[in-house]
Each structure stands twice: as structure tokens, then as C-alpha cells.
């Protein structure tokens, strides 16, 4: 990471992802995180989320304070298990951590690939 252009990309990415995170959380649109949080709740309470009909999501969402989500849950259980610790903090803060972390992971992957690229 001694290349100044990579450091600049990192700084621009962090600022951009910070702004995006603030926008998504402020407009209450972290739909993917909310869906994962519902599944995490279901798994920890013995509810079979894969067999739950669409109307079965509503009581869980209401309990968690979620107003926007997608059904059905089609993702692996691991995704819900990764999100589960974030459900222990307030909903919007968990969403902010998830969105910002997802963005940083994408940025980090790109930087790692770029750092190892042949400077042709």
C-alpha cells in the first residue's frame, strides 16, 4: 500500500461508503440487512424461515421495528448467523455497521487485487 494512487482510492472509497451508509440508513432502505435480521431472529427462536409463508415475516418484522424487507429468505443460514450479533445493537446502528462493512470489504478486495497487479 505504498502506491499513493491506492491510498487515494482508499480514502475516496471510505468517504463514499460513509455517505452511502448515512443515506441508506437515514432513508430506512437497508432492505437486505433487514431481511437477514429477520432470518437471524427466526433461526434463534426456532422458526423455520425457509418454510415460513410471506405473512409469517410480518410479526417478526414488527417485533424488530422493521418496515421494509423482502421475502422469501433465499440466502444461506451463514448469512443470518453473521448478521445475528448485529441484532444485539439498535436496528439502525446494526444496519449502518453492515452496510459500511460490506462496502469496505468490496473496497478492500479491489485494493488487494490492484496492489498485486502487474504495473504494465
SVG drawing of the C-alpha trace seen along z (x, -y; Angstrom):
<svg xmlns="http://www.w3.org/2000/svg" viewBox="-50 -11 55 36">
<polyline fill="none" stroke="black" stroke-width="0.4" points="0.0,0.0 2.8,-2.4 1.3,-3.5 -0.2,-6.9 -3.0,-6.2 -4.2,-3.2 -4.2,-5.3 -6.2,-8.0 -8.7,-5.3 -9.0,-4.0 -9.7,-7.5 -12.3,-8.3 -13.9,-4.9 -14.2,-5.3 -15.7,-8.8 -18.1,-7.5 -19.2,-4.5 -19.7,-6.7 -22.0,-8.9 -23.8,-5.9 -24.2,-4.3 -25.7,-7.5 -28.1,-7.9 -29.3,-4.3 -29.9,-4.3 -31.4,-7.7 -33.9,-6.8 -34.6,-3.4 -33.7,-1.4 -31.2,1.3 -33.6,3.9 -31.0,6.7 -29.9,6.2 -33.4,6.2 -34.2,9.4 -31.1,11.0 -32.0,9.7 -35.5,11.3 -33.9,14.6 -31.4,14.3 -34.3,13.7 -36.2,16.7 -33.2,19.0 -32.5,18.1 -36.2,18.6 -36.6,21.9 -38.7,20.6 -38.1,22.4 -37.6,19.3 -37.4,21.3 -40.8,22.7 -42.4,19.5 -45.1,18.0 -44.8,14.4 -47.3,13.3 -45.2,15.0 -42.5,12.4 -44.7,9.5 -44.9,10.4 -41.1,10.8 -40.5,7.5 -42.9,5.7 -41.2,7.1 -37.9,5.8 -39.2,2.5 -38.6,3.3 -40.9,1.7 -39.2,2.7 -38.0,6.2 -38.0,8.8 -39.5,12.3 -38.7,15.1 -35.4,15.6 -33.3,17.3 -29.8,16.9 -27.7,19.5 -28.1,19.8 -24.5,18.5 -25.6,15.0 -28.1,14.8 -25.5,16.1 -23.1,13.5 -25.7,10.8 -27.0,12.1 -24.5,10.3 -25.6,7.0 -29.2,7.6 -28.0,7.2 -27.5,3.5 -30.2,1.0 -31.6,1.7 -30.3,-1.3 -26.8,-1.1 -26.6,2.6 -27.7,1.7 -25.0,-1.0 -22.3,1.4 -23.5,4.0 -23.7,1.5 -20.4,-0.2 -18.6,3.1 -19.9,4.6 -18.6,1.5 -15.2,1.7 -15.0,5.4 -15.6,4.7 -13.2,1.8 -10.6,3.9 -10.9,6.8 -10.4,4.3 -7.3,2.8 -5.8,6.2 -6.2,7.2 -4.9,3.8 -1.9,3.9 -0.8,7.3 -1.5,6.3 1.4,6.1 2.1,2.4 2.4,2.7"/>
</svg>
